Amino acid sequence: MRVISITLVLLLLLISNALAESIQGRIGLTGKVGFLMPVQDDFITGVDDTNTGLAAGGGVIYGIGKNVAAELDITHAPTLNVQAAGGKVGEATLTDISLGLQYRFTLEQPLVPYLGAGVDFIKGKFKNLGDRRYGLEWTTGGHVSAGIDYFATRGIALTAELKGIFAPAGNIKTTPQEYNPNSFVGTVGIRLFLPEKIMD
């Protein structure tokens, strides 16, 4: 969380004369880090609590039009501590692959707010204290998001985003239990845009 706070402060303090141009026809590469917080404590059926964990990932964004962009994004939470009766019973990992669209409010300033939505494909793993591993089967859902890009230069933007992921429960392989993938994800990161448009 300290890394997120410092990055946000730098985002707010960064002084630049860059104006946010439309990313229409341009490709950007995104890297980010933040947190994933399960919406419900019983992430796994019958388990009391699942702690918020680190999340990291990246993706590709492409400007379809002046205010619309398409994005492929992958977010991975490597360690979610799972607890029952006040004690740790294992660790879960979660991976979200999302395809979505953004509506970008391109203003005559470096700051570009956006809203997004799309479809998500989610899976993961669970390891109990006995080091036995269980696969979390694929489940498909969707997301809504809101974020900002701050263009330090025409090709570099700092980004911050909040995303809500919603999907039906998925099965845990070889067990009668299920997992609940609904979660909130908050990230900060950087986007690097290629210099030339691939379409006019």
C-alpha positions in Angstrom: 0.0 0.0 0.0 2.9 2.4 0.6 4.1 2.0 -3.0 0.6 2.9 -4.2 0.5 6.0 -2.0 3.9 7.2 -3.1 3.0 6.7 -6.8 -0.3 8.6 -6.4 1.5 11.5 -4.8 4.0 11.6 -7.6 1.1 11.5 -10.1 -0.4 14.5 -8.5 2.9 16.4 -8.1 4.2 15.7 -11.6 4.4 19.0 -13.6 4.3 18.7 -17.3 3.3 20.8 -20.3 2.1 17.8 -22.2 -1.4 17.8 -23.5 -3.4 14.6 -23.7 -3.8 13.7 -27.3 -6.2 11.2 -28.5 -4.8 7.7 -28.6 -6.8 6.9 -31.7 -4.9 4.4 -33.9 -2.1 4.0 -31.3 -1.0 1.0 -29.2 0.0 1.2 -25.6 1.6 -1.2 -23.2 0.6 -1.2 -19.6 2.3 -2.4 -16.4 0.7 -2.0 -13.0 0.7 -3.0 -9.3 -1.8 -2.8 -6.5 -4.2 -4.9 -4.5 -7.0 -7.4 -4.9 -9.8 -7.5 -2.2 -12.4 -10.3 -2.3 -15.9 -8.9 -2.0 -17.0 -11.6 0.3 -14.9 -13.0 3.2 -15.9 -16.6 2.3 -13.9 -16.6 -0.9 -13.9 -20.4 -0.6 -17.0 -22.1 0.6 -16.9 -22.8 4.3 -13.9 -20.6 4.9 -14.3 -17.6 7.3 -12.0 -15.0 5.9 -9.7 -14.2 2.9 -7.3 -11.3 3.2 -6.6 -8.6 0.7 -3.5 -9.5 -1.4 -1.0 -8.0 -3.7 -2.0 -7.8 -7.4 0.1 -7.1 -10.4 -0.2 -7.4 -14.2 -0.2 -5.6 -17.5 -1.9 -5.5 -20.8 -2.3 -3.8 -24.2 -4.5 -0.9 -25.1 -5.6 0.3 -28.5 -7.4 3.5 -29.5 -10.3 2.6 -31.7 -11.6 6.2 -31.9 -11.1 9.6 -30.4 -12.8 8.6 -27.2 -13.0 4.8 -27.3 -10.2 2.3 -26.7 -10.1 -1.5 -26.4 -8.0 -3.2 -23.8 -6.6 -6.7 -23.0 -5.6 -6.9 -19.4 -4.2 -9.6 -17.2 -4.1 -9.3 -13.4 -2.6 -11.9 -11.1 -2.9 -12.0 -7.3 -0.1 -14.5 -6.2 -1.0 -14.8 -2.5 -4.4 -14.5 -0.8 -4.2 -15.9 2.7 -7.3 -18.0 3.5 -8.3 -18.3 7.2 -10.8 -20.3 9.2 -11.5 -20.2 13.0 -8.9 -17.5 13.3 -6.1 -19.4 11.8 -4.5 -19.7 8.4 -5.7 -22.8 6.4 -4.0 -22.1 3.1 -3.2 -19.7 0.2 -5.1 -19.0 -3.0 -3.9 -17.4 -6.2 -6.2 -15.8 -8.7 -5.7 -14.8 -12.3 -8.1 -12.5 -14.2 -7.9 -12.1 -18.0 -10.2 -9.4 -19.2 -11.2 -7.9 -22.5 -12.9 -4.5 -22.4 -13.7 -1.1 -23.8 -13.0 2.3 -22.3 -14.7 5.6 -22.9 -12.0 8.2 -22.5 -12.8 11.8 -21.6 -10.1 13.5 -23.7 -9.7 17.0 -22.4 -7.3 19.8 -23.2 -5.1 18.9 -20.3 -2.7 16.0 -19.3 -5.3 14.3 -17.2 -7.7 11.8 -19.0 -10.4 10.1 -16.9 -12.1 7.0 -18.3 -14.8 4.5 -17.6 -14.6 0.9 -18.7 -16.5 -2.4 -18.9 -15.9 -5.8 -20.4 -15.8 -9.6 -20.0 -13.5 -11.5 -17.6 -12.1 -15.1 -17.6 -11.0 -16.1 -14.1 -9.1 -19.1 -12.7 -6.7 -19.9 -9.9 -5.2 -22.4 -7.4 -5.6 -23.2 -3.8 -2.9 -24.7 -1.6 -3.7 -26.0 1.9 -1.3 -26.2 4.8 -0.6 -29.8 3.9 0.8 -28.5 0.6 -2.0 -30.2 -1.3 -2.9 -28.1 -4.4 -6.4 -27.7 -5.9 -7.2 -26.0 -9.2 -9.8 -23.4 -9.3 -11.8 -24.0 -12.5 -12.4 -21.3 -15.1 -15.4 -19.0 -14.5 -16.6 -16.2 -16.8 -18.0 -12.8 -15.7 -17.5 -9.2 -16.3 -16.0 -6.0 -14.9 -16.6 -2.2 -14.5 -13.8 0.2 -14.0 -12.9 3.8 -13.5 -9.5 5.3 -13.9 -7.3 8.2 -14.9 -4.3 8.5 -17.2 -1.8 11.4 -16.7 0.2 12.1 -19.8 3.7 13.1 -18.7 4.7 13.1 -22.4 2.8 12.1 -25.6 4.1 8.6 -25.2 4.1 8.1 -21.4 1.2 8.1 -19.1 0.9 7.3 -15.4 -2.3 5.5 -14.7 -4.5 4.6 -11.7 -7.6 2.4 -11.7 -10.3 0.9 -9.6 -12.1 -2.2 -11.0 -14.9 -4.3 -9.8 -14.9 -7.9 -11.0 -18.1 -9.9 -10.9 -18.6 -13.6 -11.9 -20.6 -16.7 -10.8 -18.9 -19.1 -8.4 -16.4 -21.6 -9.8 -15.7 -25.1 -8.8 -12.6 -26.3 -7.0 -11.4 -29.4 -8.7 -11.7 -32.8 -7.0 -13.8 -31.2 -4.2 -17.5 -30.3 -3.6 -16.4 -26.7 -2.7 -16.7 -23.6 -4.7 -14.8 -20.3 -4.8 -16.3 -16.8 -5.2 -14.2 -14.6 -7.6 -16.1 -11.3 -7.0 -13.5 -8.8 -6.0 -12.3 -5.2 -6.1 -8.9 -4.4 -7.7 -7.0 -1.1 -7.3 -3.8 -0.5 -9.2 -1.3 2.2 -10.3 1.1 1.9 -13.1 2.5 3.3 -16.4 1.4 3.1 -20.0 4.0 3.4 -22.8 2.4 4.3 -26.2 4.1 3.5 -29.5 5.0 6.7 -31.3 3.3 6.1 -34.7 -0.4 5.5 -35.5 -1.1 2.2 -37.2 -4.3 3.6 -38.6 -5.4 7.1 -39.5 
